[in-house]
């Protein structure tokens, strides 16, 4: 029973020391990723920045695109066209 009275405080001191060393390492940047940003530049994540006219992988036309809305305006009667102008 006397060994338990010695080991419990020793364990608590070691845990506190481990937590202290870990927090010190995190604050000083020991776990920062230095190579990640250099490799991340090689990933192709700029598809949304390419204009639709220049894309080689054109997306399928979906309802509500600008081309279809223009086509709907042209199919109206002459009175509707005159009212819009």
PyMOL Python script that loads the backbone (N, CA, C, O; Angstrom):
from pymol import cmd

cmd.read_pdbstr("""\
ATOM      1  N   UNK A   1       0.813  -1.187   0.000  1.00  0.00           N
ATOM      2  CA  UNK A   1       0.000   0.000   0.000  1.00  0.00           C
ATOM      3  C   UNK A   1       0.862   1.258   0.000  1.00  0.00           C
ATOM      4  O   UNK A   1       0.445   2.301  -0.503  1.00  0.00           O
ATOM      5  N   UNK A   2       2.039   1.161   0.553  1.00  0.00           N
ATOM      6  CA  UNK A   2       2.925   2.326   0.583  1.00  0.00           C
ATOM      7  C   UNK A   2       3.433   2.674  -0.817  1.00  0.00           C
ATOM      8  O   UNK A   2       3.703   3.842  -1.099  1.00  0.00           O
ATOM      9  N   UNK A   3       3.568   1.667  -1.708  1.00  0.00           N
ATOM     10  CA  UNK A   3       4.040   1.932  -3.064  1.00  0.00           C
ATOM     11  C   UNK A   3       2.996   2.729  -3.856  1.00  0.00           C
ATOM     12  O   UNK A   3       3.350   3.542  -4.710  1.00  0.00           O
ATOM     13  N   UNK A   4       1.706   2.492  -3.568  1.00  0.00           N
ATOM     14  CA  UNK A   4       0.640   3.234  -4.251  1.00  0.00           C
ATOM     15  C   UNK A   4       0.711   4.708  -3.865  1.00  0.00           C
ATOM     16  O   UNK A   4       0.513   5.588  -4.703  1.00  0.00           O
ATOM     17  N   UNK A   5       0.988   4.964  -2.623  1.00  0.00           N
ATOM     18  CA  UNK A   5       1.100   6.349  -2.163  1.00  0.00           C
ATOM     19  C   UNK A   5       2.286   7.065  -2.820  1.00  0.00           C
ATOM     20  O   UNK A   5       2.308   8.294  -2.889  1.00  0.00           O
ATOM     21  N   UNK A   6       3.242   6.319  -3.287  1.00  0.00           N
ATOM     22  CA  UNK A   6       4.395   6.892  -3.984  1.00  0.00           C
ATOM     23  C   UNK A   6       4.145   7.003  -5.487  1.00  0.00           C
ATOM     24  O   UNK A   6       4.525   7.998  -6.104  1.00  0.00           O
ATOM     25  N   UNK A   7       3.495   5.970  -6.093  1.00  0.00           N
ATOM     26  CA  UNK A   7       3.313   5.935  -7.549  1.00  0.00           C
ATOM     27  C   UNK A   7       2.236   6.901  -8.049  1.00  0.00           C
ATOM     28  O   UNK A   7       2.386   7.450  -9.140  1.00  0.00           O
ATOM     29  N   UNK A   8       1.175   7.125  -7.307  1.00  0.00           N
ATOM     30  CA  UNK A   8       0.099   8.027  -7.757  1.00  0.00           C
ATOM     31  C   UNK A   8       0.609   9.460  -7.902  1.00  0.00           C
ATOM     32  O   UNK A   8       0.379  10.056  -8.954  1.00  0.00           O
ATOM     33  N   UNK A   9       1.268  10.037  -6.941  1.00  0.00           N
ATOM     34  CA  UNK A   9       1.800  11.391  -7.153  1.00  0.00           C
ATOM     35  C   UNK A   9       2.866  11.441  -8.250  1.00  0.00           C
ATOM     36  O   UNK A   9       2.941  12.414  -9.000  1.00  0.00           O
ATOM     37  N   UNK A  10       3.697  10.383  -8.343  1.00  0.00           N
ATOM     38  CA  UNK A  10       4.695  10.334  -9.401  1.00  0.00           C
ATOM     39  C   UNK A  10       4.034  10.308 -10.778  1.00  0.00           C
ATOM     40  O   UNK A  10       4.492  10.981 -11.701  1.00  0.00           O
ATOM     41  N   UNK A  11       2.953   9.528 -10.917  1.00  0.00           N
ATOM     42  CA  UNK A  11       2.218   9.460 -12.183  1.00  0.00           C
ATOM     43  C   UNK A  11       1.606  10.824 -12.523  1.00  0.00           C
ATOM     44  O   UNK A  11       1.668  11.256 -13.674  1.00  0.00           O
ATOM     45  N   UNK A  12       1.027  11.489 -11.555  1.00  0.00           N
ATOM     46  CA  UNK A  12       0.421  12.805 -11.791  1.00  0.00           C
ATOM     47  C   UNK A  12       1.473  13.827 -12.212  1.00  0.00           C
ATOM     48  O   UNK A  12       1.212  14.667 -13.073  1.00  0.00           O
ATOM     49  N   UNK A  13       2.649  13.759 -11.614  1.00  0.00           N
ATOM     50  CA  UNK A  13       3.737  14.669 -11.992  1.00  0.00           C
ATOM     51  C   UNK A  13       4.200  14.394 -13.412  1.00  0.00           C
ATOM     52  O   UNK A  13       4.457  15.331 -14.168  1.00  0.00           O
ATOM     53  N   UNK A  14       4.311  13.120 -13.790  1.00  0.00           N
ATOM     54  CA  UNK A  14       4.738  12.766 -15.144  1.00  0.00           C
ATOM     55  C   UNK A  14       3.696  13.176 -16.189  1.00  0.00           C
ATOM     56  O   UNK A  14       4.060  13.633 -17.273  1.00  0.00           O
ATOM     57  N   UNK A  15       2.415  13.019 -15.879  1.00  0.00           N
ATOM     58  CA  UNK A  15       1.352  13.438 -16.805  1.00  0.00           C
ATOM     59  C   UNK A  15       1.377  14.955 -16.980  1.00  0.00           C
ATOM     60  O   UNK A  15       1.258  15.452 -18.100  1.00  0.00           O
ATOM     61  N   UNK A  16       1.529  15.678 -15.899  1.00  0.00           N
ATOM     62  CA  UNK A  16       1.594  17.139 -15.988  1.00  0.00           C
ATOM     63  C   UNK A  16       2.811  17.583 -16.781  1.00  0.00           C
ATOM     64  O   UNK A  16       2.736  18.532 -17.561  1.00  0.00           O
ATOM     65  N   UNK A  17       3.928  16.901 -16.584  1.00  0.00           N
ATOM     66  CA  UNK A  17       5.134  17.212 -17.350  1.00  0.00           C
ATOM     67  C   UNK A  17       4.936  16.930 -18.841  1.00  0.00           C
ATOM     68  O   UNK A  17       5.359  17.720 -19.685  1.00  0.00           O
ATOM     69  N   UNK A  18       4.297  15.811 -19.162  1.00  0.00           N
ATOM     70  CA  UNK A  18       4.012  15.477 -20.571  1.00  0.00           C
ATOM     71  C   UNK A  18       3.101  16.488 -21.231  1.00  0.00           C
ATOM     72  O   UNK A  18       3.340  16.889 -22.370  1.00  0.00           O
ATOM     73  N   UNK A  19       2.058  16.907 -20.530  1.00  0.00           N
ATOM     74  CA  UNK A  19       1.141  17.907 -21.081  1.00  0.00           C
ATOM     75  C   UNK A  19       1.864  19.241 -21.264  1.00  0.00           C
ATOM     76  O   UNK A  19       1.655  19.939 -22.256  1.00  0.00           O
ATOM     77  N   UNK A  20       2.703  19.582 -20.312  1.00  0.00           N
ATOM     78  CA  UNK A  20       3.472  20.826 -20.423  1.00  0.00           C
ATOM     79  C   UNK A  20       4.427  20.804 -21.609  1.00  0.00           C
ATOM     80  O   UNK A  20       4.535  21.791 -22.337  1.00  0.00           O
ATOM     81  N   UNK A  21       5.123  19.684 -21.811  1.00  0.00           N
ATOM     82  CA  UNK A  21       6.034  19.583 -22.952  1.00  0.00           C
ATOM     83  C   UNK A  21       5.283  19.602 -24.278  1.00  0.00           C
ATOM     84  O   UNK A  21       5.750  20.199 -25.249  1.00  0.00           O
ATOM     85  N   UNK A  22       4.126  18.952 -24.325  1.00  0.00           N
ATOM     86  CA  UNK A  22       3.341  18.950 -25.556  1.00  0.00           C
ATOM     87  C   UNK A  22       2.844  20.351 -25.896  1.00  0.00           C
ATOM     88  O   UNK A  22       2.921  20.776 -27.049  1.00  0.00           O
ATOM     89  N   UNK A  23       2.338  21.067 -24.901  1.00  0.00           N
ATOM     90  CA  UNK A  23       1.859  22.429 -25.168  1.00  0.00           C
ATOM     91  C   UNK A  23       3.012  23.349 -25.566  1.00  0.00           C
ATOM     92  O   UNK A  23       2.826  24.228 -26.407  1.00  0.00           O
ATOM     93  N   UNK A  24       4.183  23.169 -24.987  1.00  0.00           N
ATOM     94  CA  UNK A  24       5.349  23.955 -25.384  1.00  0.00           C
ATOM     95  C   UNK A  24       5.719  23.681 -26.842  1.00  0.00           C
ATOM     96  O   UNK A  24       6.030  24.608 -27.590  1.00  0.00           O
ATOM     97  N   UNK A  25       5.685  22.400 -27.246  1.00  0.00           N
ATOM     98  CA  UNK A  25       6.035  22.042 -28.617  1.00  0.00           C
ATOM     99  C   UNK A  25       5.042  22.629 -29.615  1.00  0.00           C
ATOM    100  O   UNK A  25       5.438  23.081 -30.689  1.00  0.00           O
ATOM    101  N   UNK A  26       3.768  22.624 -29.271  1.00  0.00           N
ATOM    102  CA  UNK A  26       2.755  23.182 -30.175  1.00  0.00           C
ATOM    103  C   UNK A  26       2.930  24.691 -30.296  1.00  0.00           C
ATOM    104  O   UNK A  26       2.833  25.238 -31.394  1.00  0.00           O
ATOM    105  N   UNK A  27       3.185  25.363 -29.193  1.00  0.00           N
ATOM    106  CA  UNK A  27       3.354  26.826 -29.217  1.00  0.00           C
ATOM    107  C   UNK A  27       4.590  27.247 -30.001  1.00  0.00           C
ATOM    108  O   UNK A  27       4.596  28.318 -30.608  1.00  0.00           O
ATOM    109  N   UNK A  28       5.623  26.434 -29.999  1.00  0.00           N
ATOM    110  CA  UNK A  28       6.865  26.779 -30.696  1.00  0.00           C
ATOM    111  C   UNK A  28       6.907  26.295 -32.137  1.00  0.00           C
ATOM    112  O   UNK A  28       7.936  26.423 -32.799  1.00  0.00           O
ATOM    113  N   UNK A  29       5.801  25.737 -32.634  1.00  0.00           N
ATOM    114  CA  UNK A  29       5.740  25.358 -34.038  1.00  0.00           C
ATOM    115  C   UNK A  29       6.423  24.048 -34.382  1.00  0.00           C
ATOM    116  O   UNK A  29       6.805  23.844 -35.534  1.00  0.00           O
ATOM    117  N   UNK A  30       6.586  23.169 -33.430  1.00  0.00           N
ATOM    118  CA  UNK A  30       7.241  21.899 -33.707  1.00  0.00           C
ATOM    119  C   UNK A  30       6.398  20.984 -34.589  1.00  0.00           C
ATOM    120  O   UNK A  30       6.943  20.091 -35.238  1.00  0.00           O
ATOM    121  N   UNK A  31       5.102  21.184 -34.627  1.00  0.00           N
ATOM    122  CA  UNK A  31       4.211  20.336 -35.412  1.00  0.00           C
ATOM    123  C   UNK A  31       3.719  21.039 -36.671  1.00  0.00           C
ATOM    124  O   UNK A  31       2.785  20.551 -37.309  1.00  0.00           O
ATOM    125  N   UNK A  32       4.307  22.158 -37.048  1.00  0.00           N
ATOM    126  CA  UNK A  32       3.912  22.856 -38.270  1.00  0.00           C
ATOM    127  C   UNK A  32       4.327  22.048 -39.489  1.00  0.00           C
ATOM    128  O   UNK A  32       5.370  21.393 -39.503  1.00  0.00           O
ATOM    129  N   UNK A  33       3.484  22.111 -40.510  1.00  0.00           N
ATOM    130  CA  UNK A  33       3.752  21.408 -41.762  1.00  0.00           C
ATOM    131  C   UNK A  33       4.515  22.349 -42.690  1.00  0.00           C
ATOM    132  O   UNK A  33       3.946  23.313 -43.201  1.00  0.00           O
ATOM    133  N   UNK A  34       5.791  22.076 -42.906  1.00  0.00           N
ATOM    134  CA  UNK A  34       6.603  22.953 -43.739  1.00  0.00           C
ATOM    135  C   UNK A  34       6.587  22.545 -45.209  1.00  0.00           C
ATOM    136  O   UNK A  34       6.817  23.387 -46.077  1.00  0.00           O
ATOM    137  N   UNK A  35       6.322  21.275 -45.507  1.00  0.00           N
ATOM    138  CA  UNK A  35       6.343  20.804 -46.888  1.00  0.00           C
ATOM    139  C   UNK A  35       4.971  20.825 -47.544  1.00  0.00           C
ATOM    140  O   UNK A  35       4.880  20.810 -48.772  1.00  0.00           O
ATOM    141  N   UNK A  36       3.918  20.859 -46.765  1.00  0.00           N
ATOM    142  CA  UNK A  36       2.560  20.819 -47.305  1.00  0.00           C
ATOM    143  C   UNK A  36       2.255  21.947 -48.273  1.00  0.00           C
ATOM    144  O   UNK A  36       1.771  21.669 -49.370  1.00  0.00           O
ATOM    145  N   UNK A  37       2.513  23.218 -47.930  1.00  0.00           N
ATOM    146  CA  UNK A  37       2.217  24.298 -48.867  1.00  0.00           C
ATOM    147  C   UNK A  37       3.018  24.198 -50.171  1.00  0.00           C
ATOM    148  O   UNK A  37       2.533  24.613 -51.224  1.00  0.00           O
ATOM    149  N   UNK A  38       4.218  23.661 -50.112  1.00  0.00           N
ATOM    150  CA  UNK A  38       5.012  23.522 -51.332  1.00  0.00           C
ATOM    151  C   UNK A  38       4.407  22.480 -52.267  1.00  0.00           C
ATOM    152  O   UNK A  38       4.487  22.626 -53.487  1.00  0.00           O
ATOM    153  N   UNK A  39       3.808  21.438 -51.715  1.00  0.00           N
ATOM    154  CA  UNK A  39       3.174  20.412 -52.550  1.00  0.00           C
ATOM    155  C   UNK A  39       1.761  20.811 -52.950  1.00  0.00           C
ATOM    156  O   UNK A  39       1.282  20.388 -54.002  1.00  0.00           O
ATOM    157  N   UNK A  40       1.087  21.612 -52.142  1.00  0.00           N
ATOM    158  CA  UNK A  40      -0.293  21.982 -52.409  1.00  0.00           C
ATOM    159  C   UNK A  40      -0.422  22.841 -53.661  1.00  0.00           C
ATOM    160  O   UNK A  40      -1.486  22.881 -54.279  1.00  0.00           O
ATOM    161  N   UNK A  41       0.653  23.527 -54.040  1.00  0.00           N
ATOM    162  CA  UNK A  41       0.579  24.375 -55.235  1.00  0.00           C
ATOM    163  C   UNK A  41       0.445  23.543 -56.508  1.00  0.00           C
ATOM    164  O   UNK A  41       0.018  24.055 -57.543  1.00  0.00           O
ATOM    165  N   UNK A  42       0.803  22.275 -56.436  1.00  0.00           N
ATOM    166  CA  UNK A  42       0.733  21.414 -57.608  1.00  0.00           C
ATOM    167  C   UNK A  42      -0.660  20.857 -57.858  1.00  0.00           C
ATOM    168  O   UNK A  42      -0.918  20.329 -58.940  1.00  0.00           O
ATOM    169  N   UNK A  43      -1.562  20.958 -56.893  1.00  0.00           N
ATOM    170  CA  UNK A  43      -2.907  20.426 -57.059  1.00  0.00           C
ATOM    171  C   UNK A  43      -3.696  21.333 -57.985  1.00  0.00           C
ATOM    172  O   UNK A  43      -3.548  22.555 -57.952  1.00  0.00           O
ATOM    173  N   UNK A  44      -4.537  20.726 -58.813  1.00  0.00           N
ATOM    174  CA  UNK A  44      -5.337  21.477 -59.769  1.00  0.00           C
ATOM    175  C   UNK A  44      -6.707  21.753 -59.170  1.00  0.00           C
ATOM    176  O   UNK A  44      -7.621  20.938 -59.296  1.00  0.00           O
ATOM    177  N   UNK A  45      -6.847  22.889 -58.525  1.00  0.00           N
ATOM    178  CA  UNK A  45      -8.112  23.222 -57.883  1.00  0.00           C
ATOM    179  C   UNK A  45      -8.710  24.516 -58.427  1.00  0.00           C
ATOM    180  O   UNK A  45      -9.514  25.157 -57.751  1.00  0.00           O
ATOM    181  N   UNK A  46      -8.330  24.899 -59.623  1.00  0.00           N
ATOM    182  CA  UNK A  46      -8.801  26.159 -60.172  1.00  0.00           C
ATOM    183  C   UNK A  46      -9.782  25.969 -61.324  1.00  0.00           C
ATOM    184  O   UNK A  46      -9.870  26.832 -62.197  1.00  0.00           O
ATOM    185  N   UNK A  47     -10.519  24.863 -61.347  1.00  0.00           N
ATOM    186  CA  UNK A  47     -11.481  24.640 -62.423  1.00  0.00           C
ATOM    187  C   UNK A  47     -12.585  25.685 -62.430  1.00  0.00           C
ATOM    188  O   UNK A  47     -13.087  26.043 -63.495  1.00  0.00           O
ATOM    189  N   UNK A  48     -12.968  26.174 -61.269  1.00  0.00           N
ATOM    190  CA  UNK A  48     -14.033  27.170 -61.216  1.00  0.00           C
ATOM    191  C   UNK A  48     -13.583  28.530 -61.732  1.00  0.00           C
ATOM    192  O   UNK A  48     -14.423  29.393 -61.988  1.00  0.00           O
ATOM    193  N   UNK A  49     -12.281  28.743 -61.889  1.00  0.00           N
ATOM    194  CA  UNK A  49     -11.773  30.024 -62.378  1.00  0.00           C
ATOM    195  C   UNK A  49     -11.631  30.061 -63.900  1.00  0.00           C
ATOM    196  O   UNK A  49     -11.420  31.131 -64.470  1.00  0.00           O
ATOM    197  N   UNK A  50     -11.743  28.903 -64.568  1.00  0.00           N
ATOM    198  CA  UNK A  50     -11.600  28.841 -66.016  1.00  0.00           C
ATOM    199  C   UNK A  50     -12.913  29.307 -66.651  1.00  0.00           C
ATOM    200  O   UNK A  50     -13.976  28.814 -66.275  1.00  0.00           O
ATOM    201  N   UNK A  51     -12.867  30.232 -67.592  1.00  0.00           N
ATOM    202  CA  UNK A  51     -14.105  30.680 -68.244  1.00  0.00           C
ATOM    203  C   UNK A  51     -14.770  29.532 -68.989  1.00  0.00           C
ATOM    204  O   UNK A  51     -14.099  28.608 -69.449  1.00  0.00           O
ATOM    205  N   UNK A  52     -16.107  29.597 -69.107  1.00  0.00           N
ATOM    206  CA  UNK A  52     -16.849  28.526 -69.770  1.00  0.00           C
ATOM    207  C   UNK A  52     -16.437  28.367 -71.228  1.00  0.00           C
ATOM    208  O   UNK A  52     -16.461  27.257 -71.758  1.00  0.00           O
ATOM    209  N   UNK A  53     -16.058  29.468 -71.886  1.00  0.00           N
ATOM    210  CA  UNK A  53     -15.685  29.393 -73.298  1.00  0.00           C
ATOM    211  C   UNK A  53     -14.368  28.649 -73.499  1.00  0.00           C
ATOM    212  O   UNK A  53     -14.153  28.057 -74.557  1.00  0.00           O
ATOM    213  N   UNK A  54     -13.486  28.668 -72.505  1.00  0.00           N
ATOM    214  CA  UNK A  54     -12.166  28.069 -72.647  1.00  0.00           C
ATOM    215  C   UNK A  54     -12.089  26.649 -72.110  1.00  0.00           C
ATOM    216  O   UNK A  54     -11.051  26.000 -72.241  1.00  0.00           O
ATOM    217  N   UNK A  55     -13.146  26.160 -71.518  1.00  0.00           N
ATOM    218  CA  UNK A  55     -13.116  24.816 -70.930  1.00  0.00           C
ATOM    219  C   UNK A  55     -13.094  23.745 -72.006  1.00  0.00           C
ATOM    220  O   UNK A  55     -13.760  23.863 -73.035  1.00  0.00           O
ATOM    221  N   UNK A  56     -12.327  22.708 -71.755  1.00  0.00           N
ATOM    222  CA  UNK A  56     -12.322  21.555 -72.655  1.00  0.00           C
ATOM    223  C   UNK A  56     -13.309  20.501 -72.184  1.00  0.00           C
ATOM    224  O   UNK A  56     -13.782  19.696 -72.986  1.00  0.00           O
ATOM    225  N   UNK A  57     -13.624  20.495 -70.907  1.00  0.00           N
ATOM    226  CA  UNK A  57     -14.611  19.554 -70.359  1.00  0.00           C
ATOM    227  C   UNK A  57     -15.884  20.324 -70.041  1.00  0.00           C
ATOM    228  O   UNK A  57     -16.179  20.611 -68.881  1.00  0.00           O
ATOM    229  N   UNK A  58     -16.627  20.652 -71.077  1.00  0.00           N
ATOM    230  CA  UNK A  58     -17.814  21.476 -70.909  1.00  0.00           C
ATOM    231  C   UNK A  58     -18.877  20.698 -70.138  1.00  0.00           C
ATOM    232  O   UNK A  58     -19.157  19.542 -70.454  1.00  0.00           O
ATOM    233  N   UNK A  59     -19.470  21.335 -69.123  1.00  0.00           N
ATOM    234  CA  UNK A  59     -20.534  20.663 -68.368  1.00  0.00           C
ATOM    235  C   UNK A  59     -21.799  20.561 -69.198  1.00  0.00           C
ATOM    236  O   UNK A  59     -22.034  21.375 -70.091  1.00  0.00           O
ATOM    237  N   UNK A  60     -22.611  19.562 -68.902  1.00  0.00           N
ATOM    238  CA  UNK A  60     -23.871  19.386 -69.614  1.00  0.00           C
ATOM    239  C   UNK A  60     -24.786  20.553 -69.309  1.00  0.00           C
ATOM    240  O   UNK A  60     -24.773  21.089 -68.201  1.00  0.00           O
ATOM    241  N   UNK A  61     -25.596  20.955 -70.310  1.00  0.00           N
ATOM    242  CA  UNK A  61     -26.521  22.062 -70.108  1.00  0.00           C
ATOM    243  C   UNK A  61     -27.569  21.666 -69.081  1.00  0.00           C
ATOM    244  O   UNK A  61     -28.160  20.588 -69.156  1.00  0.00           O
ATOM    245  N   UNK A  62     -27.782  22.528 -68.153  1.00  0.00           N
ATOM    246  CA  UNK A  62     -28.795  22.289 -67.133  1.00  0.00           C
ATOM    247  C   UNK A  62     -29.886  23.324 -67.292  1.00  0.00           C
ATOM    248  O   UNK A  62     -29.635  24.410 -67.815  1.00  0.00           O
ATOM    249  N   UNK A  63     -31.082  23.015 -66.856  1.00  0.00           N
ATOM    250  CA  UNK A  63     -32.166  23.998 -66.979  1.00  0.00           C
ATOM    251  C   UNK A  63     -31.833  25.270 -66.212  1.00  0.00           C
ATOM    252  O   UNK A  63     -31.318  25.233 -65.094  1.00  0.00           O
ATOM    253  N   UNK A  64     -32.141  26.387 -66.842  1.00  0.00           N
ATOM    254  CA  UNK A  64     -31.909  27.657 -66.170  1.00  0.00           C
ATOM    255  C   UNK A  64     -30.595  28.309 -66.541  1.00  0.00           C
ATOM    256  O   UNK A  64     -30.226  29.315 -65.935  1.00  0.00           O
ATOM    257  N   UNK A  65     -29.864  27.767 -67.526  1.00  0.00           N
ATOM    258  CA  UNK A  65     -28.621  28.418 -67.921  1.00  0.00           C
ATOM    259  C   UNK A  65     -28.935  29.622 -68.784  1.00  0.00           C
ATOM    260  O   UNK A  65     -30.069  29.790 -69.233  1.00  0.00           O
ATOM    261  N   UNK A  66     -27.952  30.452 -69.017  1.00  0.00           N
ATOM    262  CA  UNK A  66     -28.195  31.696 -69.751  1.00  0.00           C
ATOM    263  C   UNK A  66     -28.555  31.424 -71.202  1.00  0.00           C
ATOM    264  O   UNK A  66     -29.354  32.167 -71.773  1.00  0.00           O
ATOM    265  N   UNK A  67     -27.997  30.389 -71.821  1.00  0.00           N
ATOM    266  CA  UNK A  67     -28.320  30.105 -73.216  1.00  0.00           C
ATOM    267  C   UNK A  67     -29.785  29.739 -73.363  1.00  0.00           C
ATOM    268  O   UNK A  67     -30.446  30.201 -74.293  1.00  0.00           O
ATOM    269  N   UNK A  68     -30.296  28.929 -72.474  1.00  0.00           N
ATOM    270  CA  UNK A  68     -31.681  28.515 -72.585  1.00  0.00           C
ATOM    271  C   UNK A  68     -32.622  29.674 -72.298  1.00  0.00           C
ATOM    272  O   UNK A  68     -33.680  29.770 -72.920  1.00  0.00           O
ATOM    273  N   UNK A  69     -32.268  30.546 -71.385  1.00  0.00           N
ATOM    274  CA  UNK A  69     -33.139  31.681 -71.102  1.00  0.00           C
ATOM    275  C   UNK A  69     -33.162  32.629 -72.301  1.00  0.00           C
ATOM    276  O   UNK A  69     -34.197  33.237 -72.577  1.00  0.00           O
ATOM    277  N   UNK A  70     -32.028  32.771 -73.030  1.00  0.00           N
ATOM    278  CA  UNK A  70     -32.014  33.596 -74.232  1.00  0.00           C
ATOM    279  C   UNK A  70     -32.879  32.975 -75.316  1.00  0.00           C
ATOM    280  O   UNK A  70     -33.578  33.688 -76.035  1.00  0.00           O
ATOM    281  N   UNK A  71     -32.841  31.660 -75.439  1.00  0.00           N
ATOM    282  CA  UNK A  71     -33.658  30.973 -76.443  1.00  0.00           C
ATOM    283  C   UNK A  71     -35.134  31.154 -76.136  1.00  0.00           C
ATOM    284  O   UNK A  71     -35.933  31.313 -77.059  1.00  0.00           O
ATOM    285  N   UNK A  72     -35.509  31.135 -74.901  1.00  0.00           N
ATOM    286  CA  UNK A  72     -36.912  31.310 -74.537  1.00  0.00           C
ATOM    287  C   UNK A  72     -37.387  32.706 -74.895  1.00  0.00           C
ATOM    288  O   UNK A  72     -38.537  32.878 -75.298  1.00  0.00           O
ATOM    289  N   UNK A  73     -36.532  33.702 -74.758  1.00  0.00           N
ATOM    290  CA  UNK A  73     -36.928  35.068 -75.097  1.00  0.00           C
ATOM    291  C   UNK A  73     -37.156  35.201 -76.598  1.00  0.00           C
ATOM    292  O   UNK A  73     -38.049  35.933 -77.025  1.00  0.00           O
ATOM    293  N   UNK A  74     -36.358  34.501 -77.403  1.00  0.00           N
ATOM    294  CA  UNK A  74     -36.489  34.626 -78.851  1.00  0.00           C
ATOM    295  C   UNK A  74     -37.709  33.894 -79.380  1.00  0.00           C
ATOM    296  O   UNK A  74     -38.180  34.229 -80.467  1.00  0.00           O
ATOM    297  N   UNK A  75     -38.246  32.908 -78.666  1.00  0.00           N
ATOM    298  CA  UNK A  75     -39.379  32.144 -79.167  1.00  0.00           C
ATOM    299  C   UNK A  75     -40.711  32.824 -78.887  1.00  0.00           C
ATOM    300  O   UNK A  75     -41.754  32.296 -79.274  1.00  0.00           O
ATOM    301  N   UNK A  76     -40.709  33.960 -78.237  1.00  0.00           N
ATOM    302  CA  UNK A  76     -41.956  34.673 -77.923  1.00  0.00           C
ATOM    303  C   UNK A  76     -42.554  35.301 -79.168  1.00  0.00           C
ATOM    304  O   UNK A  76     -41.918  35.338 -80.222  1.00  0.00           O
ATOM    305  N   UNK A  77     -43.778  35.794 -79.045  1.00  0.00           N
ATOM    306  CA  UNK A  77     -44.443  36.430 -80.179  1.00  0.00           C
ATOM    307  C   UNK A  77     -43.884  37.823 -80.394  1.00  0.00           C
ATOM    308  O   UNK A  77     -43.139  38.332 -79.557  1.00  0.00           O
ATOM    309  N   UNK A  78     -44.228  38.422 -81.476  1.00  0.00           N
ATOM    310  CA  UNK A  78     -43.725  39.746 -81.798  1.00  0.00           C
ATOM    311  C   UNK A  78     -44.183  40.792 -80.795  1.00  0.00           C
ATOM    312  O   UNK A  78     -43.448  41.732 -80.491  1.00  0.00           O
ATOM    313  N   UNK A  79     -45.413  40.628 -80.276  1.00  0.00           N
ATOM    314  CA  UNK A  79     -45.926  41.585 -79.304  1.00  0.00           C
ATOM    315  C   UNK A  79     -45.113  41.541 -78.022  1.00  0.00           C
ATOM    316  O   UNK A  79     -44.821  42.577 -77.425  1.00  0.00           O
ATOM    317  N   UNK A  80     -44.739  40.300 -77.592  1.00  0.00           N
ATOM    318  CA  UNK A  80     -43.949  40.174 -76.373  1.00  0.00           C
ATOM    319  C   UNK A  80     -42.586  40.803 -76.554  1.00  0.00           C
ATOM    320  O   UNK A  80     -42.068  41.449 -75.642  1.00  0.00           O
ATOM    321  N   UNK A  81     -41.996  40.616 -77.735  1.00  0.00           N
ATOM    322  CA  UNK A  81     -40.674  41.208 -78.012  1.00  0.00           C
ATOM    323  C   UNK A  81     -40.773  42.720 -78.012  1.00  0.00           C
ATOM    324  O   UNK A  81     -39.890  43.395 -77.484  1.00  0.00           O
ATOM    325  N   UNK A  82     -41.836  43.267 -78.597  1.00  0.00           N
ATOM    326  CA  UNK A  82     -41.988  44.709 -78.660  1.00  0.00           C
ATOM    327  C   UNK A  82     -42.216  45.256 -77.249  1.00  0.00           C
ATOM    328  O   UNK A  82     -41.769  46.360 -76.942  1.00  0.00           O
ATOM    329  N   UNK A  83     -42.899  44.508 -76.394  1.00  0.00           N
ATOM    330  CA  UNK A  83     -43.144  44.942 -75.014  1.00  0.00           C
ATOM    331  C   UNK A  83     -41.870  44.953 -74.192  1.00  0.00           C
ATOM    332  O   UNK A  83     -41.724  45.766 -73.280  1.00  0.00           O
ATOM    333  N   UNK A  84     -40.955  44.063 -74.507  1.00  0.00           N
ATOM    334  CA  UNK A  84     -39.699  43.998 -73.747  1.00  0.00           C
ATOM    335  C   UNK A  84     -38.765  45.135 -74.100  1.00  0.00           C
ATOM    336  O   UNK A  84     -37.987  45.587 -73.260  1.00  0.00           O
ATOM    337  N   UNK A  85     -38.834  45.594 -75.322  1.00  0.00           N
ATOM    338  CA  UNK A  85     -37.924  46.645 -75.776  1.00  0.00           C
ATOM    339  C   UNK A  85     -38.384  47.950 -75.331  1.00  0.00           C
ATOM    340  O   UNK A  85     -37.744  48.961 -75.619  1.00  0.00           O
TER     341      UNK A  85
END
""", "prot")
cmd.dss("prot")
cmd.show_as("cartoon", "prot")
cmd.util.cbc("prot")
cmd.orient("prot")
